[in-house]
Amino acid sequence: KYLELSGYRLSEKGAGKIAVKFVVVNHSEADIGDLTLKIRIVTTAAKPEDPPITEFEAKVPSLGPQEIKDVSAMATTKLRIYELPDWQFLRAEVEITSPAP
């Protein structure tokens, strides 16, 4: 695992809109170019067929070896921020969508 997404923070920006802020870490010794990530935030008890709490794309600028960057994105959800489970019951599923593997 060379790329890590951690320490995400959610804050409400109006009904149905949340701001997501997280850290992306390049654990490799090589540069990683610009990325587009598809991120799903689900509960720790979610089954594969369960809908996510939110799903959104985030653009990550290029990262040098062992570099860390803060990334922010906007997402939509049917839940208000106070209806979300506590942070320890949430997890992020990440897929790199660009560049294509």
CORMO-V462487 format. One record per run of one state. SS is the DSSP state (H for helix, E for strand, - for the rest). FROM is the first residue (numbers start at 0). LEN is the number of residues. If there is no record, write none. Layout:
BEGIN
ss = {SS SS}
from = {FROM FROM}
len = {LEN LEN}
END
This chain:
BEGIN
ss = {- E - E - E - E - E - E - E - H - H E -}
from = {0 2 12 16 26 31 32 34 43 53 60 62 63 67 76 80 83 86 89 98}
len = {2 10 4 10 5 1 2 9 10 7 2 1 4 9 4 3 3 3 9 3}
END
